């Protein structure tokens, strides 16, 4: 029967080691009565946070129960303190809970009577609580992930483990650890630390949490880095001599997993660069409907995870082919009731010319364009007497780009008076 009772007691100790402990009784100086029987033969068993005590029952009607004292090595007073009063002379077991793992405690007991007098203290019993379990034995950090670091570890084999605590520190402050996550369930073995910067280095460690709320010492720290941004493409150039097109070329980014490039442009060097296009190659044709239009360009690289390289500080200037220079009129006269106009080109791009003639009819301005004139001379045989005509010359290059009109000249045929 004693063996059966003792087995139940030690089994209960393992179960209730995380339960509520008896409140510490207010310390009073004991009044000792020499003829009260003392407690003999105290045995003990311990877990990480509890100590179970068993003693031989004192078969005396003089006593009401027992008082238990404990010396806590972490206490500043360094003396025995009464922690329990067991109000039944037939009791033979007590569990002291909420203790510190891997710590030695000293216990003594006494009996007491109905007047409150106590017997002499029993012989001291030294009991050491079990050490705290170790943290996980294997932690690995998966690096080079976009804006995140993945941690994996081997699930703890101790069935008392109910979860894990993940802590993080920066390399600049390696001793300032911060709890960033609590993972529930012993079999969970992964944590994803998200919303991190690019190319940032962190240190991680893992603690195990027991069903009684105790937390282990940390695991061996591991260092990890998030995936850095891809490197910028280099040697960006832009054309200036293509009609209504700006051709961009650049050298590929040295980052191996770049999948495409993004082109940005702005009408001014300092300002907002708007997204223009993306391409998998290392060149781009920007089609612009204006002649001589200037744009500023920047190109970035984007990797397979969507990370985009920084924009370069300095842009590249590109422009469409400018208009040819307008010709200069060298002579304009009337001969034989005809306008004769000659001019000279200012640059060598002009392949043909248009002549624009305007005049007024009342309040209405009329315009006529003479096209596809090759050479540098024009004769207008359609003039009417008494009307002032204004002429301008437009140069046209091989791409069909027209210059601005030349400076105007006026010609006039006077009316002939009837006799």
C-alpha positions in Angstrom: 0.0 0.0 0.0 2.8 2.4 0.9 4.5 1.7 -2.5 1.2 2.3 -4.3 0.6 5.6 -2.5 4.2 6.7 -3.1 3.9 5.9 -6.9 0.8 8.0 -7.1 2.4 10.8 -5.3 5.4 10.9 -7.6 3.2 10.6 -10.7 1.1 13.5 -9.5 4.3 15.5 -8.9 5.2 15.2 -12.5 1.7 16.3 -13.6 1.2 19.3 -11.2 4.7 20.7 -11.4 3.3 23.5 -13.4 0.3 24.2 -11.1 -0.3 26.8 -8.4 1.9 26.7 -5.3 0.7 27.3 -1.7 1.0 30.9 -0.8 4.1 31.7 1.4 2.9 32.1 5.0 3.9 35.3 6.8 7.2 34.7 8.6 6.9 34.4 12.4 9.6 33.5 15.0 8.7 29.9 15.9 8.0 29.1 19.6 9.6 25.8 20.2 8.2 23.2 22.7 10.8 20.5 23.4 8.4 17.7 24.1 6.7 17.8 20.7 7.7 15.0 18.4 9.9 15.8 15.4 9.7 14.8 11.7 11.9 12.0 10.6 13.0 10.4 7.4 12.2 13.1 4.7 12.6 11.9 1.1 12.4 14.0 -2.0 12.0 14.0 -5.8 12.3 16.9 -8.1 11.4 18.2 -11.6 12.6 21.5 -13.2 10.2 23.7 -11.2 8.9 21.5 -8.4 10.1 19.5 -5.5 8.0 16.7 -4.0 8.5 15.9 -0.3 7.5 12.7 1.5 7.9 12.1 5.2 7.0 9.5 7.8 3.8 10.4 9.5 4.2 11.4 13.2 1.7 9.2 15.2 1.0 11.6 18.0 -2.2 13.2 19.2 -0.2 16.2 20.5 0.3 17.7 17.0 -2.1 19.4 14.6 0.1 19.2 11.5 3.3 20.3 10.0 5.2 23.4 9.0 7.6 23.4 6.1 10.6 25.8 5.8 12.8 26.4 2.8 16.1 28.2 2.2 16.1 29.8 -1.2 19.7 30.3 -2.5 18.6 33.2 -4.6 17.1 35.1 -1.6 19.0 38.0 -0.2 18.1 37.0 3.4 19.9 33.6 3.2 17.8 32.0 5.9 15.0 29.5 6.2 11.5 30.8 5.5 8.2 29.1 6.2 6.5 28.3 3.0 3.6 26.0 4.0 1.5 24.9 7.0 0.0 21.5 6.5 -3.1 21.3 8.7 -3.5 17.5 9.0 -1.3 15.3 11.1 -2.0 12.4 8.8 -0.5 14.1 5.7 2.8 12.8 4.5 3.3 14.6 1.1 3.7 18.1 -0.2 4.7 19.6 -3.5 6.6 22.9 -3.7 6.1 24.5 -7.1 7.3 27.5 -9.2 10.9 26.9 -8.4 13.9 27.7 -10.5 15.5 25.0 -12.7 18.9 23.7 -11.9 18.9 25.2 -8.4 19.6 23.6 -5.0 17.0 24.2 -2.1 17.2 23.3 1.5 14.1 22.1 3.4 13.3 21.5 7.1 10.1 20.5 8.8 8.6 20.8 12.2 5.4 19.7 13.9 3.0 22.1 15.7 0.3 21.8 18.2 -3.1 23.5 18.6 -1.5 26.4 20.6 0.9 27.1 17.8 4.1 25.8 19.4 6.5 23.9 17.2 8.9 21.0 17.6 12.5 21.2 16.8 13.4 21.3 13.2 14.1 18.1 11.2 17.4 17.4 9.7 17.9 19.6 6.6 17.2 18.0 3.2 19.0 19.3 0.1 17.2 19.0 -3.2 18.3 20.3 -6.6 15.8 20.9 -9.3 16.3 19.4 -12.7 18.2 21.5 -15.3 16.3 23.3 -18.0 16.2 21.5 -21.3 18.4 22.8 -24.1 17.1 24.7 -27.0 16.9 23.3 -30.5 20.1 21.7 -31.7 19.9 22.8 -35.3 18.9 26.2 -36.7 19.5 27.3 -40.3 18.9 30.6 -42.0 18.0 30.7 -45.7 19.6 33.7 -47.3 19.2 35.6 -50.5 15.4 35.7 -50.4 13.6 38.9 -51.5 12.8 41.1 -48.5 12.7 38.2 -46.1 14.8 35.6 -44.2 13.6 32.0 -43.7 14.5 30.1 -40.5 14.2 26.4 -40.1 15.1 24.2 -37.2 14.8 20.6 -36.1 11.7 20.0 -34.0 12.5 19.4 -30.3 12.1 15.8 -29.1 10.9 16.7 -25.6 7.1 16.3 -25.5 6.9 19.1 -22.9 7.8 21.6 -25.6 4.7 23.6 -26.8 6.4 26.1 -29.1 9.4 28.3 -30.0 10.4 31.9 -29.5 12.4 33.6 -32.3 14.7 36.5 -31.4 16.5 38.8 -33.7 19.4 41.3 -33.5 21.2 43.5 -36.0 24.9 43.2 -36.8 25.4 46.8 -35.6 23.9 46.0 -32.2 24.5 42.2 -31.8 23.7 42.2 -28.0 20.3 43.9 -28.3 17.9 40.9 -28.9 14.3 41.4 -29.7 11.5 38.9 -29.6 9.9 38.9 -33.1 7.7 35.8 -33.1 6.3 33.0 -31.0 5.6 29.8 -32.8 3.0 27.4 -31.4 3.2 23.7 -31.6 6.3 21.6 -31.0 6.3 20.2 -34.5 6.4 23.6 -36.2 9.9 24.2 -37.5 9.9 27.2 -39.7 9.6 31.0 -39.5 9.5 33.6 -42.3 10.8 37.0 -41.2 9.2 39.4 -43.8 9.1 43.0 -44.7 12.9 43.4 -44.4 15.2 45.7 -46.4 17.4 44.7 -49.3 20.8 43.3 -48.6 20.3 43.6 -44.8 22.1 41.4 -42.4 20.5 40.0 -39.2 21.3 37.5 -36.4 18.7 35.0 -35.2 18.4 32.6 -32.3 15.6 30.3 -31.1 14.4 29.4 -27.6 12.0 26.5 -26.7 8.9 27.1 -24.6 7.6 24.5 -22.2 4.0 23.7 -21.2 4.7 25.3 -17.8 5.7 28.6 -19.5 9.4 28.1 -18.9 11.7 29.3 -21.7 15.1 27.7 -22.5 18.4 29.4 -23.1 18.8 30.5 -26.7 20.2 28.3 -29.5 23.5 29.1 -31.2 23.0 32.3 -33.2 22.9 32.2 -37.0 23.5 35.1 -39.4 21.6 35.7 -42.6 21.3 38.4 -45.3 18.3 39.3 -47.4 18.7 39.3 -51.2 20.4 42.5 -52.4 19.0 44.6 -55.2 20.3 43.7 -58.6 23.2 45.8 -60.0 22.4 48.6 -62.4 23.0 48.2 -66.1 25.9 50.3 -67.4 27.1 52.4 -70.3 23.6 53.8 -71.2 23.6 55.8 -74.4 20.9 57.6 -76.4 20.8 58.7 -80.0 20.3 62.2 -81.4 20.1 61.7 -85.1 17.1 59.4 -85.8 13.9 60.8 -87.2 11.1 60.7 -84.6 13.0 58.0 -82.6 15.4 57.9 -79.8 17.5 54.7 -79.7 18.7 53.6 -76.3 21.4 51.0 -75.6 23.1 49.8 -72.4 25.4 47.1 -71.1 23.6 44.2 -69.3 23.5 44.1 -65.5 26.2 41.8 -64.0 23.5 40.3 -61.7 22.8 36.8 -63.2 19.1 36.5 -62.5 18.0 39.8 -64.1 15.0 39.1 -66.4 14.2 42.5 -67.8 14.9 46.2 -67.8 12.7 49.2 -67.1 13.1 52.4 -69.0 12.2 55.8 -67.4 12.2 59.2 -69.0 11.6 62.9 -68.1 11.4 66.1 -70.1 13.9 67.7 -67.6 17.0 66.5 -66.0 15.8 67.3 -62.5 12.3 66.1 -61.9 10.0 63.0 -61.9 11.1 60.2 -64.2 7.9 58.4 -65.4 7.9 54.7 -66.4 8.1 54.4 -70.2 8.5 50.7 -71.0 10.2 47.4 -70.2 12.3 45.1 -72.3 14.2 41.8 -72.0 16.9 43.0 -74.3 19.6 45.7 -73.8 18.2 48.3 -76.3 14.9 50.2 -76.8 13.4 52.3 -79.5 11.5 55.2 -78.1 9.1 56.5 -80.8 8.5 60.3 -80.4 6.2 62.2 -82.9 8.2 65.5 -82.5 11.3 66.6 -84.3 14.2 67.7 -82.1 12.5 66.6 -78.9 14.8 66.1 -76.0 14.3 63.5 -73.2 16.4 62.4 -70.2 16.5 58.7 -69.6 17.4 56.2 -66.8 17.3 52.4 -67.0 17.0 49.9 -64.1 17.4 46.1 -63.9 14.7 43.8 -62.4 15.5 40.3 -61.2 13.3 37.1 -61.2 12.0 38.0 -57.7 10.8 41.5 -58.8 13.6 43.4 -57.0 14.6 46.5 -59.0 18.0 48.0 -59.0 18.5 51.7 -57.9 18.1 54.4 -60.6 21.4 55.9 -61.6 22.1 59.4 -60.3 22.9 60.9 -63.7 20.5 60.5 -66.7 21.4 60.2 -70.4 20.2 62.8 -72.8 18.6 61.7 -76.1 16.7 63.6 -78.8 15.0 63.0 -82.1 16.5 64.3 -85.3 16.1 68.1 -85.4 14.4 69.9 -88.2 16.7 71.0 -91.1 17.7 74.6 -91.2 15.4 76.8 -93.3 17.0 78.1 -96.5 18.0 81.7 -97.0 16.3 83.6 -99.8 18.9 85.3 -101.9 16.8 87.0 -104.6 13.1 87.8 -105.3 11.9 89.8 -108.2 9.1 90.3 -110.8 9.9 89.7 -114.4 7.4 89.3 -117.3 4.6 89.3 -114.7 6.1 86.4 -112.9 7.7 86.0 -109.5 11.2 84.6 -109.6 12.7 83.6 -106.3 16.1 82.0 -105.6 17.6 80.7 -102.3 20.6 78.9 -100.9 20.5 76.0 -98.3 22.0 76.6 -94.9 22.8 72.9 -94.3 23.3 69.9 -96.6 20.2 67.9 -95.4 17.7 69.5 -97.8 16.7 67.2 -100.7 13.7 69.2 -101.9 11.6 72.3 -101.0 8.1 73.5 -100.7 7.1 77.1 -101.4 4.3 78.6 -99.3 2.5 81.5 -100.9 -0.1 83.6 -99.0 -2.2 86.6 -99.9 -5.3 88.4 -98.7 -8.6 88.5 -100.4 -10.7 91.0 -98.4 -10.6 89.7 -94.9 -9.7 86.1 -95.9 -6.1 84.9 -95.9 -5.4 82.5 -98.8 -2.5 80.0 -98.8 -1.1 77.8 -101.6 1.8 75.4 -101.3 4.0 74.5 -104.2 5.5 71.1 -103.5 8.4 68.9 -104.6 10.6 71.6 -105.9 14.1 70.3 -106.6 16.8 72.9 -107.0 17.0 76.4 -105.5 14.8 78.4 -107.9 11.1 78.9 -108.1 9.0 80.8 -110.7 5.4 81.7 -110.0 3.4 82.2 -113.2 0.0 82.4 -111.4 0.2 85.8 -109.9 -2.7 88.2 -110.4 -2.1 91.9 -110.8 -2.8 94.2 -107.8 -2.3 91.6 -105.1 0.6 91.4 -102.7 2.0 87.9 -102.3 4.2 86.6 -99.5 6.6 83.8 -100.1 8.4 81.4 -97.7 10.6 78.5 -98.4 10.6 75.2 -96.5 13.4 72.7 -96.8 12.6 68.9 -96.6 15.2 66.2 -95.9 15.3 62.6 -96.9 13.2 61.6 -93.9 10.4 64.0 -94.9 11.2 66.3 -92.0 10.4 69.9 -92.8 12.3 72.9 -91.7 10.7 76.0 -90.3 9.8 78.5 -93.1 12.4 80.9 -94.3 12.1 84.6 -93.7 9.3 86.0 -96.0 9.6 88.1 -99.1 6.7 90.2 -100.7 6.2 90.6 -104.4 3.6 92.6 -106.3 2.4 93.1 -109.8 0.8 96.5 -110.4 -2.5 96.7 -112.3 -2.3 98.1 -115.9 -4.5 101.2 -116.4 -7.0 100.9 -119.3 -7.0 103.7 -122.0 
